[in-house]
Amino acid sequence: MSNVGYPQTGLTADDFYNKAVNEEDSSTRRRLFADARQSNLCTYQIYVLAAEAEERWNTDINRIKVILTKGVTVFKNPAGQGAHCAKVSKANWQQQAVEAAKRGHRKTATALKEVIAKEL
């Protein structure tokens, strides 16, 4: 039986972030992100944490925008596995951008503001 699409281990959002910021290998970070998304289906902040972890590894802002666009899109109109999740408002996403900036993640904050302006 294949485990594709199922988390290898359940990860809290904090566990994911702590592991991702210390993981040099981008493939492993992507796997951690996939596991964290599956373990935290209704936690929209996981996308912001993933963007912040990628920023830590000096990832291009366009890649960060891709991550954030996916999160905004998923929670703009939750469907599929996340159908039971609440829609996330523009104000909540804007608050995440403010908090990212306060934590020193300016690239993530800028990218999120651009994604919000485009998608919401």
C-alpha positions in Angstrom: 0.0 0.0 0.0 1.3 3.4 -0.9 1.7 6.2 1.6 1.6 8.9 -1.1 -0.6 11.8 0.0 -0.6 10.9 3.6 1.8 12.4 6.2 4.7 10.2 7.2 4.3 11.7 10.7 1.8 14.2 12.1 3.4 17.6 12.3 2.1 20.6 14.2 2.6 23.9 12.5 5.3 24.8 15.0 7.1 21.4 14.5 6.9 21.9 10.7 8.4 25.4 10.9 11.2 24.4 13.3 12.2 21.5 11.1 11.9 23.5 7.8 14.0 26.4 8.8 16.8 24.0 9.8 16.5 21.8 6.7 18.9 22.8 3.9 17.4 20.3 1.3 14.5 21.9 -0.5 13.0 18.5 -1.4 12.9 17.6 2.3 11.3 21.0 3.1 8.6 20.3 0.4 7.9 16.9 2.0 7.6 18.5 5.4 5.2 21.1 4.0 3.1 18.4 2.4 3.0 16.5 5.7 2.2 19.6 7.7 -0.7 20.5 5.3 -2.2 17.1 5.7 -1.8 17.2 9.4 -3.3 20.7 9.7 -6.0 20.9 7.0 -7.7 24.0 8.3 -4.6 25.9 9.4 -4.1 28.6 6.7 -1.1 30.0 8.6 0.9 26.9 7.5 1.3 28.5 4.1 2.8 31.7 5.7 5.1 29.5 7.8 6.2 27.7 4.7 7.0 31.0 2.9 8.9 32.2 5.9 11.0 28.9 6.0 11.7 29.3 2.3 12.7 33.0 2.9 15.2 31.7 5.5 16.9 29.7 2.7 16.9 32.8 0.4 14.3 31.4 -2.0 13.3 33.6 -4.9 10.3 35.8 -4.1 8.4 34.3 -7.1 8.6 30.8 -5.4 7.3 32.4 -2.2 4.4 34.0 -4.1 3.5 30.5 -5.5 3.3 29.1 -2.0 1.2 32.0 -0.7 -1.1 32.1 -3.8 -1.9 28.4 -3.2 -2.8 29.1 0.4 -5.0 32.2 -0.5 -6.7 30.2 -3.2 -7.4 27.2 -1.1 -8.9 29.2 1.7 -10.7 31.7 -0.5 -13.2 29.0 -1.4 -12.4 25.8 0.6 -13.3 22.6 -1.2 -12.1 19.0 -1.4 -10.4 17.8 1.8 -10.7 21.2 3.3 -14.4 21.7 2.5 -15.1 21.8 6.2 -12.7 24.6 6.8 -13.8 28.2 7.2 -13.2 30.7 4.4 -10.3 33.1 5.4 -11.0 36.8 5.0 -8.8 39.3 3.4 -8.3 41.0 6.8 -6.9 37.7 8.3 -4.4 37.4 5.4 -3.4 41.0 5.8 -2.8 40.4 9.5 -0.5 37.5 8.6 1.5 39.8 6.4 1.8 42.3 9.3 2.9 39.5 11.7 5.4 38.1 9.1 7.0 41.6 8.9 7.1 41.9 12.7 9.0 38.6 12.8 11.5 40.0 10.3 10.2 38.2 7.2 9.9 41.2 4.9 10.1 39.2 1.7 7.2 37.0 2.8 5.2 40.0 4.0 5.7 41.8 0.7 4.9 38.7 -1.3 1.7 38.1 0.7 0.6 41.7 0.2 1.0 41.3 -3.5 -0.9 38.0 -3.6 -3.7 39.5 -1.5 -4.0 42.4 -3.9 -4.1 40.1 -6.9 -6.3 37.2 -5.5 -8.6 38.9 -3.1 
